[in-house]
Amino acid sequence: MGDGLSDHYRSGLPGFLGTLDTVISKVEGVILALGVLLLALNTCINVIARFGFGKGLFFSGEINRILIIMITFAGIGYAARHGRHIRMSALYDTLPATGRRILMIFIAIFTSAVMFFLCYYSVLYIIGLYEKGRVLPALGISIWTVYLWVPIGFAVTGIQYLLTAIQNMTSSETVYLSTMVQDSYTESGPE
């Protein structure tokens, strides 16, 4: 690939954690690829039906809503794994490598805690939806099942940031933005 990512993700973590990270990465890749393809296919079919036959598919919007939720919350873990998340780096950039590693450990642990906190509250939200018994009008699917991707995405992202903290704690020289992506700064500043 031209963006520096390898075609086959391999975690930088040893043992069970590396295996877990690699398996989650593969599952995320499949979910994202299928989600985007199905979203495009559904949209194209709906446009053809609307303009070709004068009437679109009545359930197309709901399917796209489900797919967008799935892609969004599977994608946050993917972004964290590949170090593609937004960083505020003014303080970080001024620190030497040891300071950056310590700050990255703190950032990763804090972000992981926030993700698990959001996961917990999204589960409570889903329980509330389940108790209300709401369904999607066109598909008749219980709404709570659509939102299952939210806590899954938060949990996977929380795990990914926790693994990043572990990777930085076990590394003595390199600062990692994720389990695989190394920081591109040297002691003298950006490369």
Secondary structure as a PSIPRED ss2 file (coil, helix, strand):
# PSIPRED VFORMAT (PSIPRED V4.0)

   1 M C   1.000  0.000  0.000
   2 G C   1.000  0.000  0.000
   3 D C   1.000  0.000  0.000
   4 G C   1.000  0.000  0.000
   5 L C   1.000  0.000  0.000
   6 S C   1.000  0.000  0.000
   7 D C   1.000  0.000  0.000
   8 H C   1.000  0.000  0.000
   9 Y C   1.000  0.000  0.000
  10 R C   1.000  0.000  0.000
  11 S C   1.000  0.000  0.000
  12 G C   1.000  0.000  0.000
  13 L C   1.000  0.000  0.000
  14 P C   1.000  0.000  0.000
  15 G H   0.000  1.000  0.000
  16 F H   0.000  1.000  0.000
  17 L H   0.000  1.000  0.000
  18 G H   0.000  1.000  0.000
  19 T H   0.000  1.000  0.000
  20 L H   0.000  1.000  0.000
  21 D H   0.000  1.000  0.000
  22 T H   0.000  1.000  0.000
  23 V H   0.000  1.000  0.000
  24 I H   0.000  1.000  0.000
  25 S H   0.000  1.000  0.000
  26 K H   0.000  1.000  0.000
  27 V H   0.000  1.000  0.000
  28 E H   0.000  1.000  0.000
  29 G H   0.000  1.000  0.000
  30 V H   0.000  1.000  0.000
  31 I H   0.000  1.000  0.000
  32 L H   0.000  1.000  0.000
  33 A H   0.000  1.000  0.000
  34 L H   0.000  1.000  0.000
  35 G H   0.000  1.000  0.000
  36 V H   0.000  1.000  0.000
  37 L H   0.000  1.000  0.000
  38 L H   0.000  1.000  0.000
  39 L H   0.000  1.000  0.000
  40 A H   0.000  1.000  0.000
  41 L H   0.000  1.000  0.000
  42 N H   0.000  1.000  0.000
  43 T H   0.000  1.000  0.000
  44 C H   0.000  1.000  0.000
  45 I H   0.000  1.000  0.000
  46 N H   0.000  1.000  0.000
  47 V H   0.000  1.000  0.000
  48 I H   0.000  1.000  0.000
  49 A H   0.000  1.000  0.000
  50 R H   0.000  1.000  0.000
  51 F H   0.000  1.000  0.000
  52 G H   0.000  1.000  0.000
  53 F H   0.000  1.000  0.000
  54 G C   1.000  0.000  0.000
  55 K C   1.000  0.000  0.000
  56 G C   1.000  0.000  0.000
  57 L C   1.000  0.000  0.000
  58 F C   1.000  0.000  0.000
  59 F C   1.000  0.000  0.000
  60 S H   0.000  1.000  0.000
  61 G H   0.000  1.000  0.000
  62 E H   0.000  1.000  0.000
  63 I H   0.000  1.000  0.000
  64 N H   0.000  1.000  0.000
  65 R H   0.000  1.000  0.000
  66 I H   0.000  1.000  0.000
  67 L H   0.000  1.000  0.000
  68 I H   0.000  1.000  0.000
  69 I H   0.000  1.000  0.000
  70 M H   0.000  1.000  0.000
  71 I H   0.000  1.000  0.000
  72 T H   0.000  1.000  0.000
  73 F H   0.000  1.000  0.000
  74 A H   0.000  1.000  0.000
  75 G H   0.000  1.000  0.000
  76 I H   0.000  1.000  0.000
  77 G H   0.000  1.000  0.000
  78 Y H   0.000  1.000  0.000
  79 A H   0.000  1.000  0.000
  80 A H   0.000  1.000  0.000
  81 R H   0.000  1.000  0.000
  82 H C   1.000  0.000  0.000
  83 G C   1.000  0.000  0.000
  84 R C   1.000  0.000  0.000
  85 H C   1.000  0.000  0.000
  86 I C   1.000  0.000  0.000
  87 R C   1.000  0.000  0.000
  88 M C   1.000  0.000  0.000
  89 S C   1.000  0.000  0.000
  90 A H   0.000  1.000  0.000
  91 L H   0.000  1.000  0.000
  92 Y H   0.000  1.000  0.000
  93 D H   0.000  1.000  0.000
  94 T H   0.000  1.000  0.000
  95 L C   1.000  0.000  0.000
  96 P C   1.000  0.000  0.000
  97 A H   0.000  1.000  0.000
  98 T H   0.000  1.000  0.000
  99 G H   0.000  1.000  0.000
 100 R H   0.000  1.000  0.000
 101 R H   0.000  1.000  0.000
 102 I H   0.000  1.000  0.000
 103 L H   0.000  1.000  0.000
 104 M H   0.000  1.000  0.000
 105 I H   0.000  1.000  0.000
 106 F H   0.000  1.000  0.000
 107 I H   0.000  1.000  0.000
 108 A H   0.000  1.000  0.000
 109 I H   0.000  1.000  0.000
 110 F H   0.000  1.000  0.000
 111 T H   0.000  1.000  0.000
 112 S H   0.000  1.000  0.000
 113 A H   0.000  1.000  0.000
 114 V H   0.000  1.000  0.000
 115 M H   0.000  1.000  0.000
 116 F H   0.000  1.000  0.000
 117 F H   0.000  1.000  0.000
 118 L H   0.000  1.000  0.000
 119 C H   0.000  1.000  0.000
 120 Y H   0.000  1.000  0.000
 121 Y H   0.000  1.000  0.000
 122 S H   0.000  1.000  0.000
 123 V H   0.000  1.000  0.000
 124 L H   0.000  1.000  0.000
 125 Y H   0.000  1.000  0.000
 126 I H   0.000  1.000  0.000
 127 I H   0.000  1.000  0.000
 128 G H   0.000  1.000  0.000
 129 L H   0.000  1.000  0.000
 130 Y H   0.000  1.000  0.000
 131 E H   0.000  1.000  0.000
 132 K H   0.000  1.000  0.000
 133 G C   1.000  0.000  0.000
 134 R C   1.000  0.000  0.000
 135 V E   0.000  0.000  1.000
 136 L C   1.000  0.000  0.000
 137 P C   1.000  0.000  0.000
 138 A C   1.000  0.000  0.000
 139 L C   1.000  0.000  0.000
 140 G C   1.000  0.000  0.000
 141 I C   1.000  0.000  0.000
 142 S E   0.000  0.000  1.000
 143 I H   0.000  1.000  0.000
 144 W H   0.000  1.000  0.000
 145 T H   0.000  1.000  0.000
 146 V H   0.000  1.000  0.000
 147 Y C   1.000  0.000  0.000
 148 L C   1.000  0.000  0.000
 149 W H   0.000  1.000  0.000
 150 V H   0.000  1.000  0.000
 151 P H   0.000  1.000  0.000
 152 I H   0.000  1.000  0.000
 153 G H   0.000  1.000  0.000
 154 F H   0.000  1.000  0.000
 155 A H   0.000  1.000  0.000
 156 V H   0.000  1.000  0.000
 157 T H   0.000  1.000  0.000
 158 G H   0.000  1.000  0.000
 159 I H   0.000  1.000  0.000
 160 Q H   0.000  1.000  0.000
 161 Y H   0.000  1.000  0.000
 162 L H   0.000  1.000  0.000
 163 L H   0.000  1.000  0.000
 164 T H   0.000  1.000  0.000
 165 A H   0.000  1.000  0.000
 166 I H   0.000  1.000  0.000
 167 Q H   0.000  1.000  0.000
 168 N H   0.000  1.000  0.000
 169 M H   0.000  1.000  0.000
 170 T H   0.000  1.000  0.000
 171 S C   1.000  0.000  0.000
 172 S C   1.000  0.000  0.000
 173 E C   1.000  0.000  0.000
 174 T C   1.000  0.000  0.000
 175 V C   1.000  0.000  0.000
 176 Y E   0.000  0.000  1.000
 177 L C   1.000  0.000  0.000
 178 S C   1.000  0.000  0.000
 179 T C   1.000  0.000  0.000
 180 M C   1.000  0.000  0.000
 181 V C   1.000  0.000  0.000
 182 Q E   0.000  0.000  1.000
 183 D C   1.000  0.000  0.000
 184 S C   1.000  0.000  0.000
 185 Y E   0.000  0.000  1.000
 186 T E   0.000  0.000  1.000
 187 E C   1.000  0.000  0.000
 188 S C   1.000  0.000  0.000
 189 G E   0.000  0.000  1.000
 190 P E   0.000  0.000  1.000
 191 E C   1.000  0.000  0.000
